[in-house]
Amino acid sequence: MRTIRVETAAATILLTEAPEPKVRDRQTGEIAKDVVSGEALMTLGVVYIEEGESSLIKVTVPESGVSEGLALGAPVSLPGLVARPWESVFNGQQRHGIAFRAAAVTPAAFPAGIGATA
């Protein structure tokens, strides 16, 4: 499937769920690994706010891309963020969605004007 780059320059992205290992198989507890590097993958939750609209999304990052100093509710940066549509059949039911992946997650600053008092 095609990968679509997500432009984040105009967005505010806030961390809503701390990074945790991405589980590949819930029955065995196997941790998902990057197909190319073999590195363990992590998932985290963010709220993506742009042009007055917000979305809660899960993002996958390699374990080495998780920076120190991340705080829930704080702004983060997701360099290399891409979206990839997916679909599968599970127990006879077709499912589909969008998977998000970034090269890293790092602390960021609130954009000018956000949180300012008048």
Number of C-alpha atoms within 10 A of each C-alpha: 7 8 12 12 14 15 12 16 8 10 17 21 25 22 22 18 16 14 21 15 18 21 17 13 10 9 7 8 10 12 15 17 18 12 8 6 8 10 15 17 22 23 20 19 19 24 19 17 16 14 8 6 8 14 11 14 15 17 21 23 27 23 21 13 17 20 13 9 8 17 14 13 14 16 21 22 20 22 16 15 20 18 17 14 13 12 11 11 9 8 6 7 7 9 10 10 11 13 15 20 23 19 16 20 26 15 17 15 12 14 12 7 8 9 8 8 5 4
